[in-house]
């Protein structure tokens, strides 16, 4: 069970930031996000602790973060939120 504390939140944040920093050198590090196929951009994902996804897309090999997603939420909400967030 997760511990919902400030220290737990900071540890998750540290992992997210570490993964995102890696995108600067390895922009295609993440796997394609199948929920968002067929969009203007190819969306990719990084999985953090099996519960969170960093959703991003590439423009000229530069990563643009579209969402940080809790995978326990309804996938339809992800699809809708990223559509609204494009461009």
MDAnalysis code that builds the backbone (N, CA, C; Angstrom):
import MDAnalysis as mda
import numpy as np

u = mda.Universe.empty(261, n_residues=87, atom_resindex=np.repeat(np.arange(87), 3), trajectory=True)
u.add_TopologyAttr("name", ["N", "CA", "C"] * 87)
u.add_TopologyAttr("resid", np.arange(1, 88))
u.add_TopologyAttr("resname", ["UNK", "UNK", "UNK", "UNK", "UNK", "UNK", "UNK", "UNK", "UNK", "UNK", "UNK", "UNK", "UNK", "UNK", "UNK", "UNK", "UNK", "UNK", "UNK", "UNK", "UNK", "UNK", "UNK", "UNK", "UNK", "UNK", "UNK", "UNK", "UNK", "UNK", "UNK", "UNK", "UNK", "UNK", "UNK", "UNK", "UNK", "UNK", "UNK", "UNK", "UNK", "UNK", "UNK", "UNK", "UNK", "UNK", "UNK", "UNK", "UNK", "UNK", "UNK", "UNK", "UNK", "UNK", "UNK", "UNK", "UNK", "UNK", "UNK", "UNK", "UNK", "UNK", "UNK", "UNK", "UNK", "UNK", "UNK", "UNK", "UNK", "UNK", "UNK", "UNK", "UNK", "UNK", "UNK", "UNK", "UNK", "UNK", "UNK", "UNK", "UNK", "UNK", "UNK", "UNK", "UNK", "UNK", "UNK"])
u.atoms.positions = np.array([
    [0.839, -1.186, 0.000],
    [0.000, 0.000, 0.000],
    [0.879, 1.242, 0.000],
    [0.490, 2.246, -0.759],
    [1.235, 3.504, -0.829],
    [1.099, 4.267, 0.478],
    [2.135, 4.990, 0.793],
    [2.088, 5.904, 1.934],
    [1.869, 7.292, 1.362],
    [0.741, 7.882, 1.671],
    [0.400, 9.181, 1.119],
    [0.973, 10.261, 2.007],
    [2.236, 10.512, 1.835],
    [2.931, 11.505, 2.629],
    [3.723, 12.424, 1.705],
    [4.199, 13.497, 2.270],
    [5.011, 14.436, 1.505],
    [6.291, 13.766, 1.012],
    [6.900, 12.946, 1.836],
    [8.142, 12.280, 1.419],
    [7.889, 11.289, 0.283],
    [6.750, 10.598, 0.317],
    [6.399, 9.689, -0.769],
    [6.189, 10.475, -2.060],
    [5.471, 11.597, -1.965],
    [5.232, 12.437, -3.147],
    [6.556, 12.930, -3.733],
    [7.484, 13.351, -2.884],
    [8.777, 13.822, -3.378],
    [9.587, 12.695, -4.011],
    [9.460, 11.482, -3.493],
    [10.201, 10.380, -4.108],
    [9.661, 10.069, -5.507],
    [8.337, 10.126, -5.668],
    [7.734, 9.931, -6.999],
    [8.184, 11.062, -7.926],
    [8.115, 12.286, -7.438],
    [8.534, 13.440, -8.240],
    [9.982, 13.291, -8.691],
    [10.857, 12.848, -7.805],
    [12.256, 12.640, -8.168],
    [12.419, 11.628, -9.284],
    [11.655, 10.549, -9.226],
    [11.712, 9.538, -10.288],
    [11.190, 10.091, -11.611],
    [10.096, 10.832, -11.551],
    [9.540, 11.433, -12.769],
    [10.557, 12.383, -13.387],
    [11.141, 13.243, -12.582],
    [12.116, 14.212, -13.108],
    [13.339, 13.520, -13.691],
    [13.787, 12.449, -13.053],
    [14.930, 11.701, -13.576],
    [14.635, 11.095, -14.935],
    [13.465, 10.502, -15.073],
    [13.074, 9.916, -16.359],
    [12.924, 10.989, -17.434],
    [12.321, 12.105, -17.072],
    [12.111, 13.188, -18.040],
    [13.449, 13.776, -18.484],
    [14.390, 13.914, -17.564],
    [15.712, 14.435, -17.939],
    [16.396, 13.520, -18.953],
    [16.201, 12.221, -18.830],
    [16.793, 11.277, -19.783],
    [16.287, 11.511, -21.206],
    [15.084, 12.072, -21.334],
    [14.523, 12.305, -22.670],
    [15.348, 13.302, -23.478],
    [16.094, 14.158, -22.799],
    [16.926, 15.126, -23.508],
    [17.959, 14.403, -24.384],
    [18.520, 13.321, -23.876],
    [19.520, 12.558, -24.630],
    [18.928, 11.365, -25.385],
    [17.812, 10.853, -24.892],
    [17.186, 9.678, -25.487],
    [15.699, 9.934, -25.690],
    [15.336, 10.790, -26.645],
    [13.932, 11.192, -26.785],
    [12.983, 10.056, -27.167],
    [13.495, 8.987, -27.738],
    [12.618, 7.861, -28.114],
    [12.682, 6.742, -27.083],
    [13.100, 7.066, -25.881],
    [13.245, 6.091, -24.802],
    [11.928, 5.387, -24.482],
    [10.858, 6.122, -24.465],
    [9.559, 5.564, -24.086],
    [8.918, 4.767, -25.212],
    [8.059, 3.855, -24.817],
    [7.301, 3.056, -25.787],
    [6.131, 3.872, -26.323],
    [5.662, 3.572, -27.535],
    [4.479, 4.260, -28.053],
    [3.278, 4.065, -27.118],
    [2.489, 5.107, -26.956],
    [1.267, 5.036, -26.143],
    [0.114, 4.632, -27.046],
    [-0.296, 3.385, -26.931],
    [-1.300, 2.821, -27.829],
    [-2.669, 3.488, -27.685],
    [-2.973, 4.020, -26.509],
    [-4.263, 4.698, -26.326],
    [-4.383, 5.957, -27.185],
    [-3.248, 6.471, -27.645],
    [-3.250, 7.734, -28.383],
    [-2.761, 7.568, -29.824],
    [-2.884, 6.372, -30.356],
    [-2.479, 6.129, -31.750],
    [-3.355, 6.927, -32.708],
    [-2.782, 7.269, -33.853],
    [-3.541, 7.938, -34.906],
    [-3.681, 9.437, -34.709],
    [-2.936, 10.002, -33.801],
    [-2.985, 11.445, -33.557],
    [-1.989, 12.163, -34.458],
    [-2.038, 13.471, -34.417],
    [-1.100, 14.282, -35.200],
    [0.345, 13.952, -34.820],
    [0.580, 13.722, -33.541],
    [1.917, 13.389, -33.050],
    [1.934, 11.936, -32.610],
    [3.120, 11.356, -32.603],
    [3.280, 10.028, -32.018],
    [3.520, 10.222, -30.526],
    [2.578, 9.779, -29.728],
    [2.709, 9.883, -28.281],
    [3.457, 8.671, -27.755],
    [4.309, 8.931, -26.774],
    [5.100, 7.881, -26.149],
    [4.887, 7.953, -24.645],
    [5.328, 6.910, -23.944],
    [5.112, 6.876, -22.496],
    [6.350, 6.365, -21.760],
    [6.512, 6.873, -20.570],
    [7.469, 6.350, -19.610],
    [6.655, 5.901, -18.406],
    [6.901, 4.711, -17.903],
    [6.142, 4.195, -16.771],
    [6.987, 4.347, -15.509],
    [6.358, 4.905, -14.474],
    [7.011, 5.118, -13.197],
    [6.279, 4.279, -12.146],
    [6.985, 3.380, -11.489],
    [6.440, 2.540, -10.411],
    [5.154, 1.803, -10.798],
    [4.992, 1.486, -12.022],
    [3.839, 0.735, -12.536],
    [2.492, 1.420, -12.295],
    [2.491, 2.643, -11.778],
    [1.238, 3.338, -11.472],
    [1.099, 4.662, -12.206],
    [2.182, 5.173, -12.717],
    [2.157, 6.492, -13.342],
    [2.803, 6.421, -14.707],
    [2.275, 7.220, -15.623],
    [2.865, 7.342, -16.956],
    [3.168, 8.805, -17.217],
    [4.329, 9.052, -17.795],
    [4.633, 10.355, -18.362],
    [4.327, 10.211, -19.843],
    [3.349, 10.961, -20.325],
    [2.938, 10.908, -21.725],
    [3.581, 12.094, -22.433],
    [4.268, 11.819, -23.539],
    [4.933, 12.897, -24.270],
    [4.883, 12.632, -25.763],
    [5.178, 13.685, -26.527],
    [5.283, 13.540, -27.974],
    [6.542, 14.256, -28.425],
    [7.002, 13.924, -29.617],
    [8.245, 14.497, -30.153],
    [7.959, 15.468, -31.279],
    [8.704, 16.558, -31.272],
    [8.738, 17.499, -32.384],
    [10.219, 17.736, -32.651],
    [10.678, 17.298, -33.825],
    [12.101, 17.422, -34.176],
    [12.997, 16.851, -33.083],
    [12.690, 15.662, -32.622],
    [13.445, 14.960, -31.574],
    [13.501, 15.712, -30.248],
    [12.570, 16.608, -30.016],
    [12.454, 17.284, -28.727],
    [11.169, 16.806, -28.066],
    [11.288, 16.329, -26.829],
    [10.139, 15.788, -26.108],
    [9.295, 16.916, -25.519],
    [7.979, 16.786, -25.674],
    [7.009, 17.720, -25.093],
    [6.076, 16.907, -24.203],
    [6.064, 17.207, -22.923],
    [5.238, 16.465, -21.973],
    [3.781, 16.868, -22.157],
    [2.919, 15.888, -22.353],
    [1.486, 16.142, -22.522],
    [0.708, 15.864, -21.239],
    [1.174, 14.890, -20.443],
    [0.441, 14.537, -19.222],
    [1.312, 13.667, -18.326],
    [1.028, 13.736, -17.054],
    [1.527, 12.756, -16.093],
    [0.271, 12.070, -15.589],
    [0.192, 10.783, -15.820],
    [-1.067, 10.069, -15.702],
    [-0.998, 8.955, -14.655],
    [-2.002, 8.872, -13.812],
    [-2.157, 7.771, -12.875],
    [-2.925, 6.673, -13.619],
    [-2.300, 5.542, -13.837],
    [-2.898, 4.497, -14.675],
    [-4.129, 3.862, -14.046],
    [-4.409, 4.156, -12.799],
    [-5.599, 3.603, -12.150],
    [-6.859, 4.383, -12.527],
    [-6.682, 5.495, -13.224],
    [-7.832, 6.285, -13.679],
    [-8.391, 5.701, -14.971],
    [-9.579, 6.132, -15.325],
    [-10.261, 5.680, -16.536],
    [-9.468, 6.137, -17.769],
    [-9.052, 5.218, -18.646],
    [-8.284, 5.584, -19.833],
    [-8.992, 6.594, -20.742],
    [-10.316, 6.610, -20.745],
    [-11.048, 7.577, -21.570],
    [-10.720, 9.010, -21.169],
    [-10.471, 9.219, -19.888],
    [-10.128, 10.553, -19.410],
    [-8.773, 10.983, -19.952],
    [-7.840, 10.054, -20.049],
    [-6.534, 10.366, -20.638],
    [-6.708, 10.772, -22.087],
    [-7.460, 9.993, -22.823],
    [-7.684, 10.269, -24.243],
    [-8.291, 11.656, -24.416],
    [-9.274, 11.998, -23.620],
    [-9.926, 13.303, -23.721],
    [-8.998, 14.437, -23.299],
    [-8.235, 14.246, -22.240],
    [-7.388, 15.329, -21.743],
    [-6.235, 15.640, -22.698],
    [-5.678, 14.619, -23.336],
    [-4.581, 14.861, -24.266],
    [-5.093, 15.492, -25.547],
    [-6.266, 15.119, -26.000],
    [-6.850, 15.764, -27.186],
    [-6.976, 17.272, -26.941],
    [-7.461, 17.625, -25.764],
    [-7.602, 19.038, -25.414],
    [-6.252, 19.725, -25.285],
    [-5.219, 18.964, -24.943],
    [-3.914, 19.551, -24.709],
    [-3.025, 19.682, -25.939],
    [-3.412, 19.097, -27.080],
    [-2.577, 19.189, -28.279],
    [-2.477, 20.614, -28.741],
    [-1.307, 20.970, -29.145],
    [-0.959, 22.298, -29.663],
    [-1.355, 23.336, -28.703],
])
